[in-house]
């Protein structure tokens, strides 16, 4: 059975109408797909850009994201959370390094102060030993003078030696007194 020309025209018109409807539907679906892709790319970019700047609070918004886009968005959110954890651990490690550096600096300063105190004490000890040495030398000279006076020394100077003996005894007493004062630290 063959179609009459009017029927053919009607069939073509109906077919064209269906084709226009199908094309409109196809255009609409294509536009929705492009919108979803655009939304996915914008959200992914915003979330990842924020994370790259250390702002990990910016999540990929999942509302209205279907199928594999949602799966990928969820993976991006998990990665963002992992990056936040890594950043937190790195920040804590940095704080720990700074605390350790501060402790090391404090310890070094304490040791340096202790070394300076030991050096100062050693210097004072050296000074005290030098004073004692001079005092002992002075006492040795006095002791020789006393020995000379006691042994009689020069026979012609007996009167002067007796007076010299008293002076030497007084000097010896003063030196011993000074020596004891130095030793006691007064």
C-alpha positions as CSV (number, residue, x, y, z in Angstrom):
1,X,0.0,0.0,0.0
2,X,1.3,3.2,-1.0
3,X,0.8,6.5,0.7
4,X,-0.9,9.3,-1.0
5,X,0.9,12.5,-1.4
6,X,-1.1,14.2,1.3
7,X,-0.4,11.3,3.6
8,X,3.3,11.5,2.8
9,X,3.3,15.2,3.6
10,X,1.5,14.6,6.9
11,X,4.0,11.8,7.7
12,X,6.9,14.1,6.9
13,X,5.4,16.9,9.0
14,X,4.8,14.5,11.9
15,X,8.3,13.1,11.5
16,X,9.7,16.6,11.4
17,X,7.7,17.5,14.5
18,X,9.0,14.4,16.3
19,X,12.5,15.2,15.1
20,X,12.2,18.8,16.3
21,X,11.0,17.6,19.6
22,X,13.8,15.1,19.8
23,X,16.3,17.7,18.9
24,X,14.9,20.1,21.5
25,X,15.2,17.3,24.1
26,X,18.7,16.5,23.0
27,X,19.7,20.2,23.1
28,X,18.2,20.4,26.6
29,X,20.0,17.3,27.8
30,X,23.3,18.4,26.2
31,X,22.9,21.8,27.9
32,X,22.3,20.1,31.3
33,X,25.3,17.9,30.8
34,X,27.5,21.0,30.0
35,X,26.1,22.8,33.0
36,X,26.9,19.8,35.3
37,X,30.4,19.6,33.9
38,X,30.9,23.4,34.3
39,X,29.6,23.2,37.9
40,X,31.9,20.2,38.6
41,X,35.0,22.0,37.2
42,X,34.2,25.3,39.0
43,X,33.6,23.5,42.4
44,X,36.7,21.3,41.9
45,X,38.8,24.4,41.1
46,X,37.4,26.4,44.0
47,X,38.0,23.6,46.5
48,X,41.5,22.8,45.3
49,X,42.5,26.4,45.0
50,X,41.4,27.0,48.6
51,X,43.3,23.9,49.7
52,X,46.4,25.0,47.9
53,X,46.3,28.3,49.9
54,X,46.0,26.4,53.1
55,X,42.2,27.0,53.5
56,X,41.0,23.5,54.0
57,X,37.5,24.5,55.1
58,X,36.3,24.9,51.5
59,X,34.6,21.6,50.6
60,X,33.4,20.5,47.2
61,X,29.6,21.0,47.4
62,X,27.9,17.7,46.6
63,X,24.4,18.9,46.3
64,X,23.0,18.2,42.8
65,X,26.2,16.4,41.7
66,X,25.2,13.0,40.3
67,X,27.0,9.8,39.4
68,X,30.7,9.7,38.7
69,X,30.9,13.5,39.3
70,X,29.7,12.8,42.9
71,X,32.3,10.0,43.2
72,X,35.1,12.3,42.0
73,X,33.8,15.2,44.2
74,X,33.9,12.9,47.2
75,X,37.5,11.9,46.3
76,X,38.4,15.5,46.1
77,X,36.9,16.2,49.6
78,X,38.8,13.2,51.0
79,X,42.0,14.5,49.5
80,X,41.4,18.0,50.9
81,X,40.8,16.4,54.3
82,X,44.1,14.5,54.0
83,X,45.9,17.6,52.9
84,X,44.5,19.4,56.0
85,X,45.8,16.7,58.2
86,X,49.2,16.8,56.6
87,X,49.3,20.5,57.0
88,X,48.4,20.2,60.7
89,X,51.1,17.7,61.2
90,X,53.6,19.8,59.4
91,X,52.6,22.8,61.5
92,X,52.9,20.8,64.7
93,X,56.3,19.5,63.6
94,X,57.4,23.1,62.9
95,X,56.2,24.2,66.4
96,X,58.1,21.2,67.9
97,X,61.2,22.2,66.0
98,X,60.9,25.8,67.3
99,X,60.4,24.6,70.9
100,X,63.4,22.3,70.6
101,X,65.5,25.2,69.1
102,X,64.4,27.4,72.0
103,X,65.3,24.7,74.5
104,X,68.7,24.2,72.9
105,X,69.3,28.0,72.9
106,X,68.4,28.1,76.6
107,X,70.6,25.2,77.4
108,X,73.5,26.7,75.5
109,X,73.1,30.0,77.3
110,X,73.0,28.3,80.6
111,X,76.1,26.3,79.8
112,X,77.8,29.5,78.6
113,X,76.9,31.3,81.8
114,X,78.2,28.3,83.9
115,X,81.5,28.3,81.9
116,X,81.8,32.1,82.5
117,X,81.2,31.5,86.2
118,X,83.9,28.8,86.3
119,X,86.3,31.1,84.4
120,X,85.6,33.9,86.9
121,X,86.1,31.6,89.8
122,X,89.3,30.2,88.3
123,X,90.5,33.8,87.8
124,X,89.7,34.6,91.4
125,X,91.4,31.4,92.5
126,X,94.5,32.3,90.5
127,X,94.5,35.8,92.0
128,X,94.2,34.4,95.5
129,X,97.0,31.9,94.9
130,X,99.2,34.8,93.6
131,X,98.4,36.8,96.7
132,X,99.3,33.8,98.9
133,X,102.5,33.3,97.0
134,X,103.5,36.9,97.5
135,X,102.7,36.7,101.2
136,X,104.7,33.5,101.6
137,X,107.7,35.1,99.8
138,X,107.4,38.2,102.1
139,X,107.2,35.8,105.1
140,X,110.2,34.0,103.8
141,X,112.1,37.3,103.7
142,X,111.0,38.1,107.2
143,X,111.9,34.6,108.4
144,X,115.4,35.0,107.0
145,X,115.7,38.4,108.7
146,X,114.6,36.9,111.9
147,X,117.0,34.0,111.5
148,X,119.8,36.5,110.9
149,X,118.8,38.5,113.9
150,X,118.5,35.4,116.2
151,X,121.8,34.0,115.0
152,X,123.5,37.2,115.8
153,X,124.1,38.4,112.3
154,X,126.7,41.2,112.1
155,X,128.5,41.5,115.5
156,X,128.8,45.3,115.2
157,X,125.1,45.9,114.8
158,X,123.8,44.1,117.9
159,X,121.7,47.1,119.1
160,X,120.3,47.7,115.7
161,X,119.6,44.1,115.2
162,X,117.6,43.9,118.4
163,X,115.4,46.8,117.2
164,X,115.3,45.2,113.7
165,X,114.1,42.0,115.3
166,X,111.1,43.8,116.9
167,X,110.3,45.5,113.6
168,X,110.5,42.2,111.8
169,X,108.3,40.5,114.4
170,X,105.7,43.3,113.9
171,X,105.9,42.9,110.1
172,X,105.6,39.2,110.5
173,X,102.5,39.6,112.7
174,X,100.9,41.9,110.1
175,X,101.7,39.6,107.2
176,X,100.3,36.6,109.1
177,X,97.2,38.6,110.0
178,X,96.8,39.6,106.3
179,X,97.4,36.1,105.2
180,X,94.7,34.7,107.5
181,X,92.3,37.4,106.4
182,X,92.8,36.5,102.7
183,X,92.5,32.8,103.4
184,X,89.2,33.4,105.3
185,X,87.9,35.5,102.5
186,X,87.2,38.6,104.7
